[in-house]
Amino acid sequence: MNENSNNSDLLLEQPFTRMSSDQVRGTFLGLTIGDALGAYLEFSEKREPENYLREYKVGGPHRLEAGYWNDDTSMALAIADSLQLSRGKFDPHITMRNFYDLYGKGAFSSTGDCFDIGMTCQEALRLYEKDPSNPYVGSTAEYSSGYGTIMRIAPVVITAITEGDAVNCALLQTRLTHGSNECHLFSEIYARELWHSMAVPEYEEFRIARETPREEVQNSGYVRHTYEAAWWCVQNTESFEAAVIEAVNLGGDSDTIGAVTGPIAGRIFGVSSIAP
């Protein structure tokens, strides 16, 4: 890892009024663990239970060392760092500058180099480079409704004082790189459910049934599919470990499915279930 790996510790040491320390650490570390475990399987086919990946492994499409994270955690760390610099307030310019430092310099990366950052994010960062006066440059096109915003939401929910603050900051960080209505919808849903540590009943229509066969769970880069897959994994398992293992073995964008499942399971079960 590199020096930026300490940034999450700074976030986790802050006092919070909503989550216990166990829940805070579980939420953030759940993201990182899911991302790092899934990195090896990114772009692969679904694995069957008898062949599940259950531990960090060297290699994968980015040839990472075991336990190294992808862009999901890097962007979450960038947001966490910006929240530290602005004393818990969401500052879009600091956040975008951090994203740009990741993109151009490899800041917050597990390797010191930028890799795997999505095209929608890249487009937004290039627009911001041309005109840094406006940080909210996310594409409003529906085809750009990727998972790039829900994978990095955990820090703004952790630091929020109220549910409204959590949702508002989740939407603001979304608009930086993703402006579609669908991205906004799922950012709000995911933030509220992280806040409440549960599948909020009013959003049931956006989740797939628990009884859905595993082969029908989709693993694309579409934000809805990622959200559906994450909750399916949580609702069909009984521990943090089982949920994240189930998630990454869906293949496809396995690192991000892991990074979206991890905070939910970590928030529910706490860090004590991850590292007793």
NUZALUM-971600 format. One record per atom (N, C-alpha, C): x, y, z negated; residue in three letters. Coordinates in steps of 0.2 Angstrom, whole numbers, plus 5000, padded with zeros to 4 digits. Layout:
<kolbas>
XYZALA;...
</kolbas>
This chain:
<kolbas>
500449945000MET;500050005000MET;500450065000MET;500150125001ASN;500550185001ASN;500350234995ASN;500650284995GLU;500550334989GLU;499750354988GLU;499450354994ASN;498750374993ASN;498250324990ASN;498550264988SER;498150214985SER;497950234978SER;498350284975ASN;498150314968ASN;497550364968ASN;497350384974ASN;496850434974ASN;496150404971ASN;496050344972SER;495450314969SER;495450314962SER;496050304959ASP;496050304952ASP;495950374949ASP;496050424952LEU;495950494950LEU;495150504950LEU;494850474955LEU;494050484955LEU;493750444949LEU;494050384948LEU;493750344943LEU;493850364936LEU;494350404935GLU;494450434928GLU;494050484926GLU;493550514931GLN;493150574929GLN;492550554925GLN;492350594921PRO;491750584917PRO;491050584921PRO;490650534921PHE;490050534925PHE;489450534920PHE;488850564922THR;488250564918THR;487750504919THR;487850474925ARG;487350424927ARG;487650354927ARG;488150344930MET;488450274930MET;488950264924MET;488950204921SER;489450184916SER;490150174920SER;490650174916SER;491350164919SER;491350104923SER;491050054920ASP;491049984924ASP;490649984930ASP;490150024931GLN;489750034937GLN;490150074942GLN;490450134940VAL;490850174944VAL;491450134947VAL;491750094943ARG;492350064946ARG;492150004951ARG;491549974949GLY;491249914953GLY;491049944960GLY;490750004960THR;490550034966THR;491050044971THR;491550084968PHE;492150104973PHE;492550044974PHE;492750004969LEU;493249954971LEU;492849894975LEU;492149894974GLY;491849844979GLY;491849864986GLY;491849934987LEU;491949954994LEU;492649934997LEU;493149944993THR;493849924995THR;493949854996THR;493749814991ILE;493749744992ILE;493449714998ILE;492849734999GLY;492449715005GLY;492749725011GLY;493049785012ASP;493449815018ASP;494049775019ASP;494449765013ALA;495049725014ALA;494949655016ALA;494449625012LEU;494349555014LEU;494149545021LEU;493649585023GLY;493449585030GLY;493849595036GLY;494449635034ALA;494949655039ALA;495149605043ALA;495349545040TYR;495549485044TYR;495049455049TYR;494449465048LEU;493949435052LEU;493549485057LEU;493849545057GLU;493549595061GLU;493549565069GLU;492949575072PHE;492849555079PHE;492749485080PHE;492749445075SER;492749375075SER;491949345076SER;491849285077GLU;491249255077GLU;491049235070GLU;490349225068LYS;490149205062LYS;490549145060LYS;490649135054ARG;490949075051ARG;490449035047ARG;490448965048GLU;490048925044GLU;490248915037GLU;489848905032PRO;490048895025PRO;490648855024PRO;490748805027GLU;491248755026GLU;491948785028GLU;491948845032ASN;492548875034ASN;492548945032ASN;492148965027TYR;492149035025TYR;492849055022TYR;493049125024LEU;493649155022LEU;493449175014LEU;493849155010ARG;493749175003ARG;494249214999ARG;494849225003GLU;495349265000GLU;495749305005GLU;496049355003TYR;496449405007TYR;496949365011TYR;497049385018LYS;497449345022LYS;497849395027LYS;498449375028VAL;498849415032VAL;498649405040VAL;498649465043GLY;498449455050GLY;497849495052GLY;497449465057GLY;496849495059GLY;497049545065GLY;496549575068PRO;496649615074PRO;497149675073PRO;497249695067HIS;497749755066HIS;498349725062HIS;498449665062ARG;499049635059ARG;499249665052ARG;498749665048LEU;498849695041LEU;499149645036LEU;499449665031GLU;499649625026GLU;499049605022GLU;499049555018ALA;498449535014ALA;498249585009ALA;497649605009GLY;497349655004GLY;497349725007GLY;497649735013TYR;497649805015TYR;496949825018TYR;496749885017TRP;496149905019TRP;496149935026TRP;495549945029ASN;495449975035ASN;495150045035ASN;494950075040ASP;494750145040ASP;494150165035ASP;493750115034ASP;493150125029ASP;493350145022ASP;493850115019THR;494150135013THR;494550205014THR;494950205019SER;495250265021SER;494850335021SER;494250325024MET;493850385024MET;493550395017MET;493350345014ALA;493050355007ALA;493550385003ALA;494250365003LEU;494750394999LEU;494850475001LEU;494750485008ALA;494850555010ALA;494250595007ALA;493650575006ILE;493150605003ILE;493250614995ILE;493450554992ALA;493650554985ALA;494150614983ALA;494650614988ASP;495150664987ASP;494850734987ASP;494450744992SER;494150814993SER;493750834987SER;493350784984LEU;492950794978LEU;493450814972LEU;493950784972GLN;494450804967GLN;494650874968GLN;494850894974LEU;495150964975LEU;494651014974LEU;493950994975SER;493451044974SER;493051034968SER;493351004963ARG;493050994956ARG;492350964957ARG;492250914961GLY;491650874961GLY;491150904966GLY;491250964969LYS;490850984973LYS;490950964981LYS;490450954985PHE;490650934991PHE;490850994996PHE;491450994998ASP;491751045003ASP;491851015009ASP;491451035014PRO;491451005021PRO;492151015024PRO;492451075023HIS;493051095027HIS;493651055024HIS;493651045017ILE;494251005014ILE;494150935017ILE;493550905017THR;493350845019THR;493550825026THR;493450875030MET;493650865037MET;494350875038MET;494650915034ARG;495450925035ARG;495750855033ARG;495450825028ASN;495650755025ASN;495550705031ASN;494950705034PHE;494850655039PHE;495350675045PHE;495550735046TYR;495950745052TYR;496650725050TYR;496850735043ASP;497550705041ASP;497550635042ASP;497050595041LEU;496950525042LEU;497050515049LEU;496750545053TYR;496750535061TYR;497450555064TYR;497650605062GLY;498350625065GLY;498950605061GLY;498950595055LYS;499550585051LYS;499550515047LYS;498950485047GLY;498850415043GLY;498750425036GLY;498650485034ALA;498450495027ALA;497850455024ALA;497950425018PHE;497450385015PHE;497450315018PHE;497850305023SER;497850235026SER;498250185022SER;498150125022SER;498450075018SER;499150065021SER;499250085028THR;499950065031THR;500350135032THR;499950195031GLY;500350255033GLY;500150275040GLY;499850235044ASP;499650255051ASP;498850245052ASP;498650285056CYS;497850285057CYS;497750225062CYS;497250185060PHE;497050135065PHE;496250115064PHE;495950095069ASP;495250075068ASP;494750125067ASP;494950185067ILE;494450245066ILE;493950245072ILE;493250245071GLY;492850245077GLY;492850305082GLY;492550285088MET;492550335093MET;492150395091MET;491550385088THR;491150445086THR;491450485081THR;491850465076CYS;492250505072CYS;492850535075CYS;493150505080GLN;493650535084GLN;493450595088GLN;492850585091GLU;492550645095GLU;492450705090GLU;492150685084ALA;491950745080ALA;492650775078ALA;493150745076LEU;493750775074LEU;494150815079LEU;494050795086ARG;494350835091ARG;493950895092ARG;493250895091LEU;492850955091LEU;493051005086LEU;493150975080TYR;493351015074TYR;494051045075TYR;494451015078GLU;495151035080GLU;495151095084GLU;494651095089LYS;494551155093LYS;494251215090LYS;493751195085ASP;493451255082ASP;493351235075ASP;493751245070PRO;493751225063PRO;493251275059PRO;492951325062SER;492451365059SER;491851325057SER;491651265061ASN;491051225060ASN;491251155059ASN;491151135053PRO;491351065051PRO;490851015053PRO;490251035054TYR;489650995056TYR;489550975063TYR;490050935066VAL;490050925073VAL;489850855075VAL;489550815071GLY;489350745073GLY;488850745078GLY;488950705083SER;488450695089SER;487750675086SER;487350715090THR;486550695088THR;486250645093THR;486650615097ALA;486450565102ALA;486250505098ALA;485750475100GLU;485450415096GLU;485950355097GLU;486350355103TYR;486750305105TYR;487350305100TYR;487450355096SER;488050365092SER;487850345085SER;487250315084SER;487050295077SER;487450235074SER;488050245073GLY;488450195070GLY;488550195063GLY;488850145060TYR;488850135053TYR;489350185049TYR;489750225053GLY;490250265050GLY;490150305044GLY;489550325043THR;489450365037THR;489250325031THR;488850275032ILE;488650235025ILE;489250195022ILE;489750185026MET;490250145024MET;490650185019MET;490650255019ARG;491050295015ARG;490650335010ARG;490050325009ILE;489650365005ILE;489750354997ILE;490050304995ALA;490150284988ALA;490350344984ALA;490950384986PRO;491150434982PRO;490650494980PRO;490250504985VAL;489750564984VAL;489250544979VAL;489050474979VAL;488550454974VAL;488850444967VAL;489450424967ILE;489750414960ILE;489850484957ILE;489950534960THR;490050604957THR;489450644957THR;488850624959ALA;488250664959ALA;488050664952ALA;487750724950ILE;487350734944ILE;486650714944ILE;486350724950THR;485650704950THR;485550664957THR;484950624957GLU;484850594963GLU;484750634969GLU;484550694969GLY;484450744974GLY;485150764976GLY;485650774972ASP;486250794973ASP;486650734977ASP;486550674975ALA;486750614979ALA;486550614986ALA;485950624987VAL;485650624994VAL;485850674998VAL;485850734995ASN;486050794999ASN;486850795001ASN;487250774997CYS;487950764998CYS;488050705003CYS;487650655003ALA;487750595007ALA;487550625014ALA;487050665015LEU;486850685021LEU;487350735024LEU;487650785020LEU;488150825022LEU;488750795025LEU;488950745021GLN;489550705024GLN;489450665030GLN;488750645031THR;488550615037THR;488650665043THR;488350725042ARG;488350775048ARG;489050795050ARG;489550775046LEU;490250795049LEU;490450755055LEU;490250695055THR;490450655061THR;489850625065THR;489250615061HIS;488650575064HIS;488050625063HIS;487750645069GLY;487150695068GLY;486550665070GLY;486550595072SER;485850565074SER;485350565068SER;484750565070ASN;484250555065ASN;484250485061ASN;484450435065GLU;484450375062GLU;485050365057GLU;485650395058CYS;486150405054CYS;485950435047CYS;485550495048HIS;485350535042HIS;484850485038HIS;484450455041LEU;483950405038LEU;484250355034LEU;484750325037PHE;485050265033PHE;485550295028PHE;485850355029SER;486250385024SER;485850395017SER;485250425019GLU;484850445013GLU;484650375009GLU;484450325013ILE;484150265010ILE;484750235006ILE;485350225009TYR;485850195006TYR;486150234999TYR;486150295000ALA;486350344994ALA;485850334988ALA;485150334990ARG;484650324985ARG;484750254981ARG;484850204986GLU;484850134983GLU;485550124979GLU;486050154981LEU;486650154976LEU;486550184970LEU;486150244970TRP;486050284964TRP;485550244959TRP;485050204962HIS;484650174958HIS;484850094956HIS;485350074960SER;485650004959SER;485149954961SER;484749964966MET;484249924968MET;483949934975MET;483649884978ALA;483349894984ALA;482649934983ALA;482649994985VAL;482050034983VAL;481450014987VAL;480949994984PRO;480349964987PRO;480050004993PRO;480050074993GLU;479850114998GLU;480150105005GLU;480750075005TYR;481150065011TYR;481149995013TYR;480749955010GLU;480649885012GLU;480649865020GLU;480349915023GLU;480249905030GLU;480849905034GLU;481449935031PHE;482049945034PHE;482549885033PHE;482349845028ARG;482749785027ARG;482449725030ARG;482849675031ILE;482549605034ILE;482449565028ILE;481949515030ALA;481749475024ALA;482249435022ALA;482249415015ARG;482749375012ARG;482749305015ARG;482249285018GLU;482149215021GLU;482449215028GLU;482649275031THR;482849275038THR;483449225038THR;483449185043PRO;484049135044PRO;484649175046PRO;485249145043ARG;485849175044ARG;486049195051ARG;485849145055GLU;486049155062GLU;485649215065GLU;485149245062GLU;484849295065GLU;485049365062GLU;485449365057VAL;485749425054VAL;486249455059VAL;486149515061GLN;486549545066GLN;487149585063GLN;487749585067ASN;488349605064ASN;488649655069ASN;488249695072SER;488549745076SER;488749815073SER;488949865077GLY;489149925074GLY;488549975073GLY;487949955074TYR;487349995073TYR;487250005066TYR;487050065064VAL;486950075057VAL;486450035053VAL;485850025057ARG;485349985054ARG;485549915053ARG;485849885058HIS;486149815057HIS;486549805051HIS;487049855050THR;487549845045THR;487149855038THR;486649895038TYR;486249905032TYR;485849845030TYR;485549815035GLU;485149755035GLU;485549695032GLU;486149685035ALA;486649635034ALA;486849635026ALA;487049695024ALA;487249705017ALA;486749685012ALA;486149715013TRP;485649695008TRP;485449615009TRP;485449585015TRP;485349515015TRP;485849475011TRP;486449495012CYS;486949465008CYS;486849465000CYS;486749524998VAL;486649544991VAL;486049504988VAL;485449504992GLN;484849464990GLN;484849394991GLN;485349364994ASN;485449294995ASN;485949264991ASN;486249304986THR;486849274982THR;486749304975THR;487149274970GLU;487049294963GLU;487649324960GLU;488149344964SER;488749374961SER;489049424966SER;489449464963PHE;489849514968PHE;490249464972PHE;490649424970GLU;491049384974GLU;490649344980GLU;490149314978ALA;489749274983ALA;489449324988ALA;489249384986ALA;488949434991ALA;489449454996ALA;490049474994VAL;490549494998VAL;490849445003VAL;490949385000ILE;491149335004ILE;490649315010ILE;489949315008GLU;489449305013GLU;489449355018GLU;489549425016ALA;489549475021ALA;490149475026ALA;490749465024VAL;491349465029VAL;491249405033VAL;491049355031ASN;490949295036ASN;490449295041ASN;490049355041LEU;489649365046LEU;489949385053LEU;490649395052GLY;491049415058GLY;490849485061GLY;490949495067GLY;490849555070GLY;491249615067GLY;490849665065ASP;491149715061ASP;491249695054ASP;491549645052SER;491549615046SER;491849655040SER;492349695042ASP;492649745037ASP;492149795035ASP;491749825039THR;491249865037THR;490649835034THR;490449775036ILE;489849745032ILE;490049735025ILE;490749715024GLY;491049705018GLY;491049765014GLY;491249825017ALA;491249885014ALA;490649915012ALA;490049895015VAL;489449925014VAL;489049875008VAL;489249815009THR;488949765004THR;489349774997THR;489949784997GLY;490349784991GLY;490149834986GLY;489949904988PRO;489749954983PRO;489049934980PRO;488649904984ILE;487949884981ILE;488049824976ILE;488449774978ALA;488549724973ALA;488949744967ALA;489449784969GLY;489849814963GLY;489449854958GLY;489049894961ARG;488549944957ARG;488149894953ARG;487849844955ILE;487449794952ILE;487749754946ILE;488349724948PHE;488649684944PHE;489249714940PHE;489449774942GLY;490049804938GLY;490649774940GLY;491249814938VAL;491849794939VAL;492049734935VAL;491749724929SER;491849674925SER;491749604928SER;491349604933SER;491149544937SER;491649534942SER;492049584944ILE;492549574949ILE;493249554946ILE;493449584940ALA;494049574937ALA;493949564930ALA;493649504927PRO;493449494920PRO;494049504916PRO;
</kolbas>
